[in-house]
């Protein structure tokens, strides 16, 4: 996962708080970045769901599952944060600290899940859905930091919530999307942060202009 934070084909432009393609100089769109985030999330989610399934099926201990899942979740948080600010070198001490604070809560949820696995209270399908939900806040971390970064300059003054679900939508995401273009920071939350009915399962994204 860490390779994603290096982005060898992209270069960060701090004047516009966005990536550019190395070969063309064109700005990488927010939608293209969301596609990258989705690929990264899906890769990590499949790996963590596999761990959860193995634990439920007693192919690994609940303790080992907890340690492995916590390690992968920490990687995901840090990679998404680094992507939002332009790379590892641009991560501040406060960024690392905030990740640690958020992760401490997630570790507690993981510990509770490990206890349920140990007690035999979860099926493989339930464990799969639950672990993916916990990972949603890592997705939100990218958008939180990107909003912060872009609020520091006048290049982007507006943004809008892009609802990606064609069916089985939660009640909240369409309402955010229906607001259209609003001043950056107005929405008060970001996709995956838990403020919507779909919680960490939200895969909506933000478009800036």
C-alpha positions as a LaTeX table, in Angstrom:
\begin{tabular}{lrrr}
\hline
Residue & $x$ (\AA) & $y$ (\AA) & $z$ (\AA) \\
\hline
Unk1 & 0.00 & 0.00 & 0.00 \\
Unk2 & 2.79 & 2.42 & 0.75 \\
Unk3 & 3.69 & 2.66 & $-2.95$ \\
Unk4 & 0.51 & 4.63 & $-3.55$ \\
Unk5 & 1.79 & 7.54 & $-1.46$ \\
Unk6 & 4.79 & 7.99 & $-3.77$ \\
Unk7 & 2.80 & 8.27 & $-7.02$ \\
Unk8 & 5.75 & 8.05 & $-9.46$ \\
Unk9 & 3.63 & 9.33 & $-12.39$ \\
Unk10 & 2.33 & 12.33 & $-10.45$ \\
Unk11 & 3.99 & 15.38 & $-8.98$ \\
Unk12 & 2.45 & 17.60 & $-6.31$ \\
Unk13 & 1.81 & 21.26 & $-7.19$ \\
Unk14 & 1.62 & 23.11 & $-3.89$ \\
Unk15 & 0.32 & 26.27 & $-5.55$ \\
Unk16 & $-2.94$ & 24.56 & $-6.42$ \\
Unk17 & $-2.84$ & 21.76 & $-3.81$ \\
Unk18 & $-3.25$ & 19.09 & $-6.46$ \\
Unk19 & $-1.21$ & 16.53 & $-8.40$ \\
Unk20 & $-0.10$ & 16.96 & $-11.98$ \\
Unk21 & 0.85 & 14.28 & $-14.48$ \\
Unk22 & 4.61 & 14.20 & $-14.88$ \\
Unk23 & 4.48 & 13.71 & $-18.65$ \\
Unk24 & 1.78 & 16.26 & $-19.57$ \\
Unk25 & 1.64 & 18.70 & $-16.66$ \\
Unk26 & $-2.15$ & 18.41 & $-16.56$ \\
Unk27 & $-3.87$ & 18.45 & $-13.18$ \\
Unk28 & $-5.09$ & 15.08 & $-11.92$ \\
Unk29 & $-8.82$ & 15.55 & $-11.37$ \\
Unk30 & $-10.59$ & 14.88 & $-8.09$ \\
Unk31 & $-12.52$ & 12.09 & $-9.80$ \\
Unk32 & $-9.29$ & 10.45 & $-10.95$ \\
Unk33 & $-7.93$ & 10.66 & $-7.42$ \\
Unk34 & $-11.14$ & 9.10 & $-6.13$ \\
Unk35 & $-10.62$ & 6.21 & $-8.54$ \\
Unk36 & $-7.14$ & 5.74 & $-7.09$ \\
Unk37 & $-8.51$ & 5.83 & $-3.55$ \\
Unk38 & $-11.14$ & 3.27 & $-4.46$ \\
Unk39 & $-8.53$ & 0.90 & $-5.88$ \\
Unk40 & $-6.39$ & 1.28 & $-2.79$ \\
Unk41 & $-9.35$ & 0.86 & $-0.45$ \\
Unk42 & $-10.61$ & $-2.22$ & $-2.28$ \\
Unk43 & $-7.18$ & $-3.84$ & $-2.18$ \\
Unk44 & $-6.81$ & $-3.23$ & 1.53 \\
Unk45 & $-10.44$ & $-4.15$ & 2.29 \\
Unk46 & $-10.14$ & $-7.48$ & 0.49 \\
Unk47 & $-6.96$ & $-8.26$ & 2.43 \\
Unk48 & $-8.51$ & $-7.35$ & 5.77 \\
Unk49 & $-11.74$ & $-9.20$ & 4.98 \\
Unk50 & $-9.65$ & $-12.27$ & 4.23 \\
Unk51 & $-8.02$ & $-11.98$ & 7.65 \\
Unk52 & $-11.43$ & $-11.67$ & 9.29 \\
Unk53 & $-12.73$ & $-14.70$ & 7.42 \\
Unk54 & $-9.70$ & $-16.75$ & 8.43 \\
Unk55 & $-10.22$ & $-15.77$ & 12.07 \\
Unk56 & $-13.91$ & $-16.71$ & 11.98 \\
Unk57 & $-13.02$ & $-20.05$ & 10.40 \\
Unk58 & $-10.33$ & $-20.61$ & 13.07 \\
Unk59 & $-7.50$ & $-20.59$ & 10.54 \\
Unk60 & $-5.82$ & $-17.93$ & 12.66 \\
Unk61 & $-6.31$ & $-16.77$ & 16.23 \\
Unk62 & $-8.42$ & $-13.75$ & 17.10 \\
Unk63 & $-5.35$ & $-12.09$ & 18.63 \\
Unk64 & $-3.33$ & $-12.51$ & 15.46 \\
Unk65 & $-6.25$ & $-11.14$ & 13.46 \\
Unk66 & $-6.38$ & $-8.09$ & 15.73 \\
Unk67 & $-2.66$ & $-7.38$ & 15.36 \\
Unk68 & $-2.67$ & $-7.83$ & 11.58 \\
Unk69 & $-5.83$ & $-5.77$ & 11.04 \\
Unk70 & $-4.54$ & $-2.93$ & 13.24 \\
Unk71 & $-1.27$ & $-2.85$ & 11.29 \\
Unk72 & $-3.04$ & $-2.70$ & 7.91 \\
Unk73 & $-5.51$ & $-0.08$ & 9.10 \\
Unk74 & $-2.66$ & 2.12 & 10.32 \\
Unk75 & $-0.99$ & 1.83 & 6.92 \\
Unk76 & $-4.20$ & 2.81 & 5.16 \\
Unk77 & $-4.74$ & 5.87 & 7.35 \\
Unk78 & $-1.21$ & 7.08 & 6.80 \\
Unk79 & $-1.23$ & 6.49 & 3.05 \\
Unk80 & $-4.51$ & 8.34 & 2.55 \\
Unk81 & $-3.29$ & 11.23 & 4.69 \\
Unk82 & $-0.02$ & 11.45 & 2.77 \\
Unk83 & $-1.86$ & 11.42 & $-0.54$ \\
Unk84 & $-3.99$ & 14.38 & 0.56 \\
Unk85 & $-1.08$ & 16.63 & 1.52 \\
Unk86 & 1.30 & 15.81 & $-1.34$ \\
Unk87 & 3.45 & 12.99 & $-0.01$ \\
Unk88 & 5.21 & 11.66 & 3.07 \\
Unk89 & 7.56 & 14.63 & 3.36 \\
Unk90 & 4.62 & 17.02 & 3.68 \\
Unk91 & 3.01 & 15.22 & 6.60 \\
Unk92 & 3.23 & 17.42 & 9.70 \\
Unk93 & 3.62 & 16.31 & 13.30 \\
Unk94 & $-0.02$ & 17.30 & 13.85 \\
Unk95 & $-1.09$ & 15.11 & 10.92 \\
Unk96 & 0.66 & 12.09 & 12.40 \\
Unk97 & $-0.76$ & 12.87 & 15.84 \\
Unk98 & $-4.31$ & 13.20 & 14.53 \\
Unk99 & $-4.00$ & 9.89 & 12.74 \\
Unk100 & $-2.89$ & 8.32 & 15.99 \\
Unk101 & $-5.85$ & 9.76 & 17.88 \\
Unk102 & $-8.33$ & 8.52 & 15.29 \\
Unk103 & $-6.70$ & 5.12 & 15.14 \\
Unk104 & $-6.88$ & 4.68 & 18.90 \\
Unk105 & $-10.67$ & 4.61 & 18.63 \\
Unk106 & $-10.56$ & 2.25 & 15.66 \\
Unk107 & $-8.29$ & $-0.12$ & 17.58 \\
Unk108 & $-10.94$ & $-0.33$ & 20.29 \\
Unk109 & $-13.56$ & $-1.29$ & 17.71 \\
Unk110 & $-11.19$ & $-3.88$ & 16.28 \\
Unk111 & $-10.60$ & $-5.28$ & 19.76 \\
Unk112 & $-14.35$ & $-5.64$ & 20.24 \\
Unk113 & $-14.61$ & $-7.39$ & 16.91 \\
Unk114 & $-11.79$ & $-9.75$ & 17.83 \\
Unk115 & $-13.67$ & $-10.64$ & 21.02 \\
Unk116 & $-16.80$ & $-11.40$ & 19.01 \\
Unk117 & $-14.76$ & $-13.55$ & 16.62 \\
Unk118 & $-13.22$ & $-15.42$ & 19.54 \\
Unk119 & $-16.68$ & $-16.01$ & 21.03 \\
Unk120 & $-18.05$ & $-17.27$ & 17.72 \\
Unk121 & $-20.60$ & $-14.46$ & 17.47 \\
Unk122 & $-19.86$ & $-13.53$ & 13.85 \\
Unk123 & $-20.31$ & $-15.31$ & 10.55 \\
Unk124 & $-17.74$ & $-14.79$ & 7.81 \\
Unk125 & $-20.15$ & $-12.46$ & 5.98 \\
Unk126 & $-20.80$ & $-10.41$ & 9.10 \\
Unk127 & $-17.07$ & $-10.11$ & 9.80 \\
Unk128 & $-16.44$ & $-9.03$ & 6.21 \\
Unk129 & $-19.04$ & $-6.23$ & 6.37 \\
Unk130 & $-17.89$ & $-5.07$ & 9.78 \\
Unk131 & $-14.20$ & $-4.78$ & 8.94 \\
Unk132 & $-14.97$ & $-2.79$ & 5.78 \\
Unk133 & $-17.08$ & $-0.38$ & 7.81 \\
Unk134 & $-14.21$ & 0.32 & 10.19 \\
Unk135 & $-11.97$ & 1.17 & 7.25 \\
Unk136 & $-14.22$ & 3.99 & 6.04 \\
Unk137 & $-12.66$ & 6.58 & 8.29 \\
Unk138 & $-9.34$ & 6.09 & 6.52 \\
Unk139 & $-11.09$ & 7.05 & 3.27 \\
Unk140 & $-12.52$ & 10.11 & 5.02 \\
Unk141 & $-9.06$ & 11.13 & 6.19 \\
Unk142 & $-8.02$ & 11.93 & 2.62 \\
Unk143 & $-10.97$ & 14.26 & 2.07 \\
Unk144 & $-10.62$ & 15.91 & 5.48 \\
Unk145 & $-7.03$ & 16.86 & 4.80 \\
Unk146 & $-7.68$ & 17.88 & 1.20 \\
Unk147 & $-10.42$ & 20.26 & 2.35 \\
Unk148 & $-8.02$ & 21.70 & 4.91 \\
Unk149 & $-5.25$ & 22.14 & 2.35 \\
Unk150 & $-7.45$ & 23.81 & $-0.24$ \\
Unk151 & $-9.02$ & 26.18 & 2.26 \\
Unk152 & $-5.59$ & 27.79 & 2.66 \\
Unk153 & $-5.63$ & 29.36 & $-0.82$ \\
Unk154 & $-7.99$ & 31.01 & $-3.30$ \\
Unk155 & $-7.49$ & 28.54 & $-6.15$ \\
Unk156 & $-10.52$ & 26.50 & $-5.10$ \\
Unk157 & $-13.40$ & 28.34 & $-3.49$ \\
Unk158 & $-16.28$ & 25.95 & $-4.17$ \\
Unk159 & $-16.89$ & 22.23 & $-3.87$ \\
Unk160 & $-19.73$ & 19.77 & $-4.20$ \\
Unk161 & $-20.63$ & 16.32 & $-2.88$ \\
Unk162 & $-20.59$ & 13.69 & $-5.62$ \\
Unk163 & $-23.02$ & 10.88 & $-4.79$ \\
Unk164 & $-21.89$ & 7.63 & $-6.41$ \\
Unk165 & $-24.72$ & 5.30 & $-5.45$ \\
Unk166 & $-27.36$ & 4.51 & $-8.06$ \\
Unk167 & $-29.49$ & 2.48 & $-5.70$ \\
Unk168 & $-29.82$ & 1.64 & $-2.02$ \\
Unk169 & $-28.66$ & 5.13 & $-1.18$ \\
Unk170 & $-28.64$ & 6.30 & 2.39 \\
Unk171 & $-30.96$ & 9.21 & 3.04 \\
Unk172 & $-28.16$ & 11.71 & 3.66 \\
Unk173 & $-25.76$ & 11.56 & 0.71 \\
Unk174 & $-28.35$ & 12.71 & $-1.88$ \\
Unk175 & $-29.18$ & 15.66 & 0.38 \\
Unk176 & $-25.54$ & 16.72 & 0.45 \\
Unk177 & $-25.30$ & 16.25 & $-3.31$ \\
Unk178 & $-28.48$ & 18.25 & $-3.93$ \\
Unk179 & $-26.85$ & 21.35 & $-2.41$ \\
Unk180 & $-24.67$ & 21.61 & $-5.51$ \\
Unk181 & $-21.68$ & 23.93 & $-5.50$ \\
Unk182 & $-21.08$ & 25.53 & $-2.09$ \\
Unk183 & $-18.17$ & 27.34 & $-0.50$ \\
Unk184 & $-15.41$ & 24.99 & 0.63 \\
Unk185 & $-15.99$ & 23.95 & 4.23 \\
Unk186 & $-19.75$ & 24.57 & 4.17 \\
Unk187 & $-20.81$ & 20.92 & 4.26 \\
Unk188 & $-19.18$ & 20.35 & 7.63 \\
Unk189 & $-18.25$ & 16.74 & 6.92 \\
Unk190 & $-16.70$ & 14.55 & 4.23 \\
Unk191 & $-17.54$ & 11.17 & 2.69 \\
Unk192 & $-16.86$ & 8.24 & 5.01 \\
Unk193 & $-16.52$ & 10.35 & 8.15 \\
Unk194 & $-19.62$ & 8.81 & 9.73 \\
Unk195 & $-21.99$ & 11.78 & 9.50 \\
Unk196 & $-24.16$ & 10.03 & 6.92 \\
Unk197 & $-26.44$ & 7.04 & 7.32 \\
Unk198 & $-24.03$ & 4.84 & 5.38 \\
Unk199 & $-21.23$ & 5.67 & 7.87 \\
Unk200 & $-17.82$ & 4.35 & 6.84 \\
Unk201 & $-19.33$ & 2.54 & 3.86 \\
Unk202 & $-19.70$ & 5.85 & 2.03 \\
Unk203 & $-17.75$ & 6.01 & $-1.23$ \\
Unk204 & $-18.95$ & 9.44 & $-2.33$ \\
Unk205 & $-16.30$ & 12.04 & $-3.18$ \\
Unk206 & $-15.76$ & 15.79 & $-3.35$ \\
Unk207 & $-15.20$ & 17.85 & $-6.47$ \\
Unk208 & $-13.54$ & 21.27 & $-6.20$ \\
Unk209 & $-13.47$ & 24.28 & $-8.48$ \\
\hline
\end{tabular}
